[in-house]
Amino acid sequence: MSNNNNKYYTILAGRKEPAKVLQGTLNKTTGLPDANAQKVAVVVGSIVVPNYSRPWARRIITGAPTVKKDDYIAVTHKEYRGELEFLAYGTPGGEEIDIRFMRQSSSLDKMYQDTIQKLQVQQEDAVLMFQQGINNFDPVTEKLKVEMLKHHGLNRDNKSRNPNNLDWDFTEYNSSAHKKDRVAAAQIANQANGYALEAKDNREKCQVLASIFRIDDKIQDEDIVDMLLEKATENPNDFIRYITDYQHRIAIMLHDGVKDEMIKITKDGKYIQVADNAEKMIFTPSDIEGEGRDKIAWVVQKSIESIAVHSKLKELDTELTALRKQLV
């Protein structure tokens, strides 16, 4: 069995998915792609990040009997040699410390490099450059560079970076986790495309999805399906989230309506809307399957399958919104 200490430190640089661009010939008059242009996935060649970061860390001195573990160490301490201990962001005793990778230095501490070592910075020291995708680094021969990458503010997996920084350009690569992510992404893509393809053979679902995604339902069904497929293919995560957000809103509307006594579920299973002491039938027992709270789950599921249920719920939402405004 191989020793994990001999393994490369590996990062996955760049976007999680290749960017999509138009590929084709340019019109010499307009400068725009001609009609034969089509979307293709391309991989950007290089990823460039600043050779600078501000992780949470503290300066330490090892092997000095006069220095206690929790002592604050100034960069000018006579025994300080540029050693840093990186901490989870916000850990007591730490602070934001500027770091930079310099081949001629044994430290990442930028202040130590500048004030004690007095290093001259070259143009090539300004950035770190990687290839899009997987990049390997030897933790023995490139030890300091690996430390820089582990604690860089644009490393998504760096626990020392400010959690308010949501931007990232690379992640630590784990083969097993990466394969799981790819499987999960494929499952979401299949689910998103499944919704769109079901609409191809189910006119009701086609109409419902057109309404949810605000597509003009007066255009041909085939064109609606094409537009749904395009949305599902280009960003399956957003496609699924759009549908689940809609279902969540329906569930909240029904739950709050019952809680606020604007909707009643009668003993025989009828859904009744109550307003100004008047009652209006929403769904009859024959419309709905299930018992108790299962009825809400059934309505939520049917809201993306049945145009009749979907339309009733849109009408109900409008009426309940108007009623609540009257009560304010």
N, C-alpha and C positions, 0 to 999 in steps of 0.2 A: 504494500500500500504506500502511495506517495505521501511525502511530508507536506502538509498545507503551507508550511513556512517557505517552501520553495516555489509556491504558486505565484503567478503574476498578480499584481494589483491591476484590475481591469475596470475600465469605465466604458459607458455607452454614451458617446457624444452626439449632440445634435437633437433634432426633432425625433419624436417617437415614431412618426410615420413620414415617409418621403413627401416633399411638397409636390402639389399638382400644378402644372403649368400648361399653357397652350402651346402645342407644337404644330408647325405647318409653315407655309410660305407667307411672306409679308407682301401686302399690296403696296406697290411702289408709289402710288398716289396718296393713299391715306396713312400708310405706315402701320396699319392694323393687320392682324392675321386674316387671311382669306377664309372662305367658307369651309375649306378642307381641313382647317385646324381642329385638333382634338386634344382633350386633356390626357396627359401622360404623367406618370410619377417619375420624379427625378431626385437624385441624391446630391445634396450640396457637398462640394469637395472638402472644404476645411471649416473647422469651427475655431474661432479665435476668442479667447477670454482674457481679461486684464490680468497681468502678473501682479496681482494685489488683492488683498482681502482683509476683513476685520472680524475674525472669529473671536469667540469668548475663550479666554485663556488666562494663564498667570505665569509670571517669570519664576523659575526655580533654580536652585543651586544644589546639585547632588554631591555628596561626599565631603561636605564642609561641616564639621562638628559644631561650629559657632552659629550655624543657621538652622532655625527651627522650621518645621514643615510648613506652618501657616504664616511665616514671616512675610511681610510685603517686601519684594525685591525691586529696587530701583535699577534701571538699566546701567547706571553708573557705579553700582556696587562693585568693589574691587575684585570680588571672586565670581561675578556673573559672566558666563561664557555664552550667553545667547540661547540657553535652553528654555523651552516652553512646555507647559503642561496644558493641553487642550481640554476644555470642560464643556458639559452641556450648557447651552446658553442660559444665563441667569444664575448659575451656581454661585453661592456665596464665596467670596475670595477671588473671584475672577473679574475680568474687565475685557473690553474690546481692545485688542492689540493688533496693530497693523503688521501684516506678514507679506513677504515677497521671496520668491525663489531666485537665488543668485548662485551660479555655479562656483564662484570663487569664495563662497561663504559656507561655513558649517552651521549657520543659524538661519531661521526664517524670520527672526525678529527684525523688522525694518528699521526701527529706531537704533537697535544695536549695530546694524550694518552701517547706518548713516553717521552715528555719533562716536562709536567706539572703533569700528573697523575702517570707517571713512572710505567706503568703497565708491568707485566711480561707476555710475550707471551708464550702460551702453544702450543704443537704440533697440537692439534685439532683446533687451531685458524687459521691454514694456509689456509684452504679451506672451501667452502660452497658446500654442497652436496644436490642434488635433485633427485627425481625419474623421469625417462623419462616420458614426458607427462604433465598432469595438476598437479600443486602444489598450495595449498591454504595456505595463511598466514593471521592471525588475525591482523588487523591494530591497535588494542587496546593493546593486550597482547604482540605483536611482532612488536611494532611501529618502533624501530630502525632498525631491520632486514629488514622490508619493505622498509624503506628509503634507506638502502644499496642496495637492489635489484632494486629499481626504478632508482638508479643513477649508477649502475654498468656498466662498459665499455662493458660487453658482453651481455647487455640487448639491443636488436635491437631498442627498442622504446624509449630509453633514449636520450632526447634532450641535455643533458649536456655532452655527450661523444664526443670525437674527431670525426668529420665526416669522416676523412681519415681512420678511423678504420672500415673496412668492415666485420670484423669477428664478429660473435655473437653465443651465445649458448642458449639463451632463449628469449622469447617475452612476452609482457603483453597480457594476454588472455582476449578476449572479445567474449562471446558466439555468439552474432549475427554476428560479423565480421568473426569469425571462420567458421560459417556455410556458409556464403557467399563465403569464400575462398574455402571451400570444394566443393560447387556447381560449382564455376568457374573452379576448377581443374578437376572435373568430365566432364564438358563441353569440356575442352581442350583434355582430354583423349579420349572422344567420337569422337572429330574431327580428332585426330591423327589416331585412329583405323579405322575411316571411310575412310580415304585416302587409308590405306593399304588394307581394305576389298574391296574397289571399284576396286583396281588393280587385285583382284582375278577373277573378271568377265569381266575385260576390259584389253585386252592384250596391247593396246596402252598405257594406263595409267601405266601399269606394266613396260613397257619398258622405259617410261619417268622417272618414279620414280627411276628405277634402275640407270638411267644415272645421275639424280640429286644426289642420295646418293652414287654414284660410286660403284655400285654393278655390278659384271660381268654379262652382259645381255645374255651371252651364256649358263648360267646354266638354269635349268628347271624353268619355270614360277612359279610353286608351291613353289620352294625353294626361289625364289626372294620374293614372298609374305610372306613366313615365316620369312625371314630376316627383311622385312619391319615391320611386326607385332611385332617382337621382339624389334626393335628400337622404335616403337610407344608406346609400353607397358612400356618399361624400363624408357624412358624419353620423355613423350608426349610434354612437353614444347620445348625441343630441336628439336624434330621432326617437329613441326609446324614452329618453328623459321627458320629451315633449308630451308623449302619450301618458306616461305615468304621472306627470304633473297634472294633466287634465283629469285623470281618474282620481287623484288625490283631492283636487278641488271639488269634484262631485261628491266624494265621500264626506268631506267637511261640510258642504252645503246641506246634505241630508241629515247628518249628525246634529249640526247646529239648529237646523229647522225643527227637528224633533225635540231637542233640549229646550228651545225657546218657545215650544208649543205653537209654532207656526205650521208644523206638519204633525199629523197624528197617524199612527198605524192602528187601525181598529182591530178588534178581536178577530174579525173574520178575514183580516189580512189586507184590508183596503188602505191605500195611502190617501189621506185627505189633507188638502191645503186649507188652513184656517185663516181668514182675514175679515176683520170687522164683523165678527159673529156669523159670517157666511162660510159655508163649506163647499169646496170644489174638489171633485174627484180627480186624482192624479193617475193612480194605478189601481186596478181591481185585482182581487185574488187570482183571477185567471191570467193576469199579466205577469205575475211574479212567482218565482219558485223560492223554496226555502222557508225557514222559520225565524222569527225574531230578527236578530242582527244579520242573519244570513240573507235577509231580504235586501238590506242595503248593499251587501256584497254582490248580490245578483244584479241589482240595478246598475252598480258601478261597472260590472263586467259587460252588461248589455249596452252600456252607454257608448261603447266603441264597436258594437256589432249590429245594433238595430237602429235604423234611422228614425223609427217611430219613438223609441225610448230616448234617443239622443235629442230629438226635437222637443219632446215634452220637458226634458231637463233644462234645455236652453230657455224655454218659456218660463219654467219654474224659477230659474235663477234670476231672470229679469224681474219677475213679480216679487220675489222675496227681497231683492235689492231695493225695489221701490218702496216696499212695505217698511223695511228697516229705516229708510230715510224719513218716512213719515213719523216714526216713533222717536227720532232723535230730538 
